[in-house]
Structures are given as C-alpha cells and as structure tokens.
Amino acid sequence: MAEEKLIQIQELINDFYSKEFYLSYSGLNKLLYSPSLFYKHYILQQREDKLDSYLIDGKVIHCLLLDDGSFDKQFILTPGNLPTGNTRSVVDKVFDYQKNIQESDPDNDLVRSFLPLDAYSPKIIEILTEINLHQSLKTDAQRLDKILTDDAKSYFEFLKLRGAKDLIDEDTLARCNEAVTALRDDPKVCDLLGLLVSEMDNVTIYNELLLIAETDKPFGIKGVLDNIKVDHDKKVININDLKTTGKTISDFKETIEFYNYWAQAAIYWRLVAYMLHELKDYTMVFNFIVVDKYNQVYCFEVSPETMQTWQTGLEEKLEEAAWHYNERDYKLPYEFAIGKVIL
C-alpha cells in the first residue's frame, strides 16, 4: 500500500513538471509562506475549497461593481444563514463523500441519489472522530445534535443545487451592496475604473482579465486583474486592484506587508507591461482601491519609486521560487532550506 502511494506521488510530480507552469500571486505567496502547502496544493492536487468571508465579499463586490450580470452565474442565495466553522466543514465533507460515490458509479440510480443530511449520520460520526470534534460529549446522539442543525440541513440541500456556484446569505449580499454603493459614490473610483466611460471616449476598459507572461525563470507568471483602464488621449494605463478589508483604511499599509500585496501589485504590473508592450510611451499607474469595514473608500496610488522597490523585491522572491522549483524541495521556506537563519 505504501509503495503504491509513493508511485502515485511520483506520477503527480512527473505530471506537474511535464507541463508549463505559470505562478500566480497566490501561488507565490503560498510558496514563500509554506512550501509544503504549495506542494500539496499544486503538485499533489490536494486542494481545499475555502469560503472565507473576506474572499467571498471581495468576489461578490467584484461581480456587482465590475461585471454586472454575472452574479447569478457565480452565486446562489440561501434562505437563511450559512453554518460556519467546523459544522460547515463537516457538511462539506459529507457532500464530497456522496459526490465521490456518484462519480465512482454514475450509472447506478441508487448511489446517484442524495439523501437528507441526517441519513448520513454514520458518516458524520466517522468524520467527527477523524477530526477529533465534539469527542468530549458522551454519546453519538449528542455529537449529531451539534451538526444536524436547521442551518446545516438547509446548507446541505443547497449544495445539491448550486453546481459550481458559491453560496452566500442575505446578510453577505446586503453588506456587499453597501460597499458597492460606497465605491460608486466615490468620483475617483468611478474615474479610475471607467464606470462612466461612454462609447465616444477614447478609452479601453478590461475587467476580470486573465493574463499570462513568460519570464526568464523555469515558469511564467499569471493573474486575473480586476480592472485596467487605458486612456489613449492621456496615454495613461491605470491598473486597479479592488481590496476589501476587515480593518480600516488607516491600517492598509501594514496589510500590504502582511499579505504581500506588494508582490501581487508587482506581478500585475509585469503582466500589463507584457500585454501592452506596444504602448511603451504610455505611463502606467497602479492603484489599490480599498473599501474597509466601515465602508470608507480610498484609492492608494503606488508611486514609481515604490513600484521599482516592489519589482526588485519580486525578482528576489521569484529567484527563491525558482530554487524550490529546480531543486524540487518544498520542505521549508527558502531561507530555512539553505540554512540562512541564525539566531
């Protein structure tokens, strides 16, 4: 059994390295923070679909603000609140369990049928044991009561209907609509995003644009850019990245460092320069458009000097990423892997 697993892992490694790879900001951030997580996610394909609220808020706001009409394609509303934390994770695991059964025998009508959540009680108990959740309770019945709530049952029913759509509740939608209103009420935001551009204006707008670029590394770079506004009269290219934050706009400078948003900005800058290389005489400006937890809005313009510093930093991080890629070493972050850290 162990030998079979090693063979499967080697096949996954060979498959990963046999194809062209394009590194995104999220991939780079994962590689820098924890190479082992990168290894599991991108090479072993052990991916976790997380629905963190700040990620969903950002995605909803992008849809409502930048891509009208796409909301119904990407989201489905629940009639009540979604379960959170461990309860939601357990329900997700039950759903995946039944989905895997269906995929293993798609012609069997019995296994194709989803049952109500409480019909999976034995599987729920098994999952709770595996993750060591609610084990301090004395009976399985008590443990099941913690999971089989009305919200959890409703969520399970919606999982059957959603397909590839993300689930959100009414409170989330209301919160996001408030943020969108705040953004639309800001004249600078409207100008940067080109929300009021008419067909008569000599302006090109790109929203939610996937870009890839080659590099001198053993991999390329890629990213989905929120918004690019090219003003051909002024010869200015605005690269705009919309951010939501659970903190305040006053804290955003620290947030940039904490989440390595500077690397994201540097990657996006390179991608746009690669795509619009024929517009060399245009000035490129990067902006973080931020809406905070109080719906305060501010457009953080990045100076040329700061962007140059970020480009230098990005080049260093891409070199570290290339070391991991070439050495096929994903055990520790670069500076630890080469023994550079001394106390």
N, C-alpha and C positions, 0 to 999 in steps of 0.2 A: 504493500500500500504506500509506504513511504517512498519507494523507488518510483512508483507511478506518479506521485505528486511532484517529485523532482523533475521527471521527464516533462510533465505539463508545464512547470515553471520555466524550464529551459525553452520549451516551444514558444511560450509567451514572450520571453526575452528575445529570441531569434526573430519572432514576428515583428516586435517593436523596432528592432534595429534594421530590419529589412526594408522599412518604409521611410519616406521622407518625414521628418518631424518638424513641426512649427510650434515654437514655445510661446505661450500667451503670458500675460502678466500674472494671471492666477497660477499658472504652472510654474513660473519663475519664483513667485512668492512661496509656493509650497516647497519647491526645491531648496530654497535658501533657508526656510524655517525648519523643515524636517524632510530631508531627502528620502527617508523611509516611507513617508506619506506619499511623496511623488512616485516612488517605486510601486507602491500598492495601487495607486490610482491610475497611473498612465501605462505602466508595464504589465502589472498583474491584473489590470482591469477590475480591481476591487473598489468600485466607486459607490459612494454613499450620496444619495439624493437628499440633501438637507433643505429644509424650508425655513431657514432663519428669517425672522420677521423683517429685519432691516434689508435683506436681499429681496424679499417679496415686495416690500414697499417701494424699493427703487425700481423694480421691474414694472410694477403697476403704474407708477408715475411716468416712467418712460413711455409706456403704451398710451396713456391718456394725453400726455403732453406732446410727444414727438411722432406718434404713429396712430392717429385716430382711425378707429375701425378695427383695430387688431385685438382689442380687449377680449371680445367674445371668442376669438380663436385661441387665446392663450390662457384664459381664466374661466373658472366656474364658481359661482357664488353658493355658499352653503346657507341653509335657512337659519342656522344657529351658530354658536361659537365652535371653533375647532378645538379638539383636545390638544393639550400641549405636553411637552416634555416626554417623559418615559411612557405615558399612556399612548400617546400618538405613535411613538416608536414601535410599541408592541403591536398596535393595529396595523401599521405599515408592514411589519414582519409577517403577520397573518395573511395579509393581502398578497404579499410576494410569494408566500408559501403556496397559496391556492393558484396563483398565476403560473408558478413553475410547474405545478401539476397539470394545468391545462396545456401548457406548451409541450410537456413531455408526451401527451397523448391527446392531440387536438381533435381526433375523430370520435372520442368517447363522450357521449352525451352526458354521462353521469359526472365525470370529472370536469366537464366544461361548465357545470352549473355552480354558481356561487351561492352559498347558504348564508343565512343571517349570522352575525358575528358570534352570538352565543353558541352556535353549533360547533364552533372551533375551540371550545373550552379546553379539551385535552392539549391542543397545540399551544394555547395561551399559557397553560400551566408549564408546559415544556420550555417555552420562551422565557417565562419569569424565572425559572430555575437556572437557565443558561446565563442570564444577565444578572442574576442574584438580586432580583427586585421583589419587594414585599415578602421576603422569606422570613421576616420576624413574626409575621402573622401565623396563627396556629393552624388554620385549615385552608384547603384549596378554595373552599367557598368564599372565605374572606378575601383571598387574593383575587378571585374572579370579580368580586364586587368592586374592587378598586379599578378594574379595567372596563367592565361591562356597563359603563355609564351611558346615558342617553346621547351625550355628545359623541362618544366613541362609536356607538352604533350608527348614528347619523353619518358620521365621517366615513365609516366602512361602506355604507350604501353609496355615498358619493364617489368613493374610489372606483366603484364599478362603472360609473357613468362618465368619469372625467376623461378617460383616454390619456393623452399626453398633456392635458391642461393642468395648471396649478390651481389649487383650491384656496380661496380666500373668504373671509367672512365680511359681513356688512360693516363692522367697525373698521376693518382694514381699508375697505373701499372708501368709507367716509373720511378717514384720516388722510388717505392719498388724494382724494378730491380737494381737501382743504389745502394741501401742499401745492397741488396743481394750480389752484386759484391764486395762491400767493406768488407763484412763479409767473403766471400770466399777467398779474397785476404789476410786475416789475418791468419798466420800459427797457432797461438794459438787457434783461434776459430775453425779452421779445426781439430786440435788435440782434443780439448775438446768435440766437437760434434761427433767426429769419422767419419768425412766426407771422410777420405782417408783410412778407415779401410778395409782390404781385408779379404777374407774367411780364409786365413791362420792365421790371428791374433786371439789370444785367448781373444777376446773382444766381449761383448754383448751390443747392442745398442737398446734402446727403444725410440721411438719418439711419441709425442702426446698420451701419455699413461694415461688412466683414472685409478686412484687408489682410494680405499676407505679403511678406517681403523676404528676400534672400539676404543672407549675411555671410561673413567670412568664417562663421562657426560651423560645426557639423550639423547644425539645424538652422531653420529660419525662425522668423517671428510672426505672430499673428495677433489680431484683436478685433473686437466688434466695437466700433466707435459710435458713441451716442449721436453726435452731430458735427458736421463740417459745413461751414458757410464760406463760400468762395465769392468775394466781391470783386468782380473783374474791373470795375471802374476805379475802385480804390487800390486794386492789386493787393488785397489783404485776404489771407486764409485764416479763419478762426476755427480752431479745433476745440470743441466744447465737450466737457465731460460732466454729466449731471451726477451730483452726490447727495444722498440723504444721510443725515447723521442723528444719532440719538443724543448727541451732546449739543453744544451751541457753536455758532459761527466763530466765537472767540477762541474756541478750542481746536479749530480746524488745522492750524499749523502743526500742532502736536499730532493730530490724527494722520496727517500726511506722512509723518515719520513712522508712526506706529504701524500703519498698514502698508507702508512702502508705496504710497500712491505716487510718489515722485518717479518710481520706476515705471509705473503704468503710463504716466504722462510722457516720459522719455520714449517708451516703446511706441506710443501713439504718434508722437512727433516723427519718429523714423518711418513709420508706416505711411503717413501722409506725404512726407517728403519723397518716399519711394513711388507712391501712386501718382503724385502731381509733379514729377521731376521736370516736366516741360515748363512749369511755371516758376522757374528759378528766380525771376525778378520780383516775385510776389513776397510780401512779408508774412511770415507765419506767426500766429499768436495762440498760445494755449491758455484756456480758461477752465477753472473748476467752478461750476455753477452749483452752489450749495444751498440746500434748504434744511434748516435744523429742526429740532423737536418743538420749537415754538413757532415754526413756520416763518422764521426770519430768513431772508434771502440775501445772499451776497455773491458777487462774481469775483473770484480770485484770479486776477491775471498774473501769469508767470512771466517774469522779466527775461530778456535774452541771456543775461548773466546767470540767472538761476537755472535756466534750461540747459545752458552749457555745463554747469556743475552737475546737473542731473544726468546729462549724457555721459559725462566722464564716469559717474558712479554706475550707470547702467553697463558701460563697457566692462568695468571691473566685475560686476555680477554675472554678466554673460560669459566672461572668462572662467569664473567659478563653475557656472553651469556646464560649460564645455568640458571642464575637468571631470565632473561627475559622469557626463555622457561618455567621454572617451575611455575613462577608467572603469566604467560600469560599476561604480562604487557609490552606493546610496545608503550607507550605514549611518554616517554622521554629517553634519554641516561641514562645509569646505575647511574652515579654519581649524576645526577639531580633527577632521580626517587627515590633515597634513601635519598635525601636531604643533600648530602655531600658538595655541592658547597656553600661556604660562601664568600662573598666579604669583 
